[in-house]
């Protein structure tokens, strides 16, 4: 028989809903993902990492493949930082782009 903690973990794993990765505003996407982690009480770096990788399209996983294969204890944080650095548009660039439209 499952104890209460196991039931809660099982329910959390089923109830989390991560939207498709948003390359236009990855910082907003990560905010939404981390809100889902918070709601579901997911705090382990490894669990967050596995959710992240399971939801990313292969073309985005390619960008973090070295992290996937590493022995790091901070794979989620490392992957998040890498994806943000690759896709996050600088404020100046965003303003320039808006001025062009």
Secondary structure, DSSP 8 states (H G I E B T S, - for coil): ---HHHHHHHHHHHH-------GGGHHHHHHHHHHHHHHTT---HHHHHHHHHHHS-HHHHGGGHHHHTS--S-HHHHHHHHHHHHH---HHHHHHHHHH-
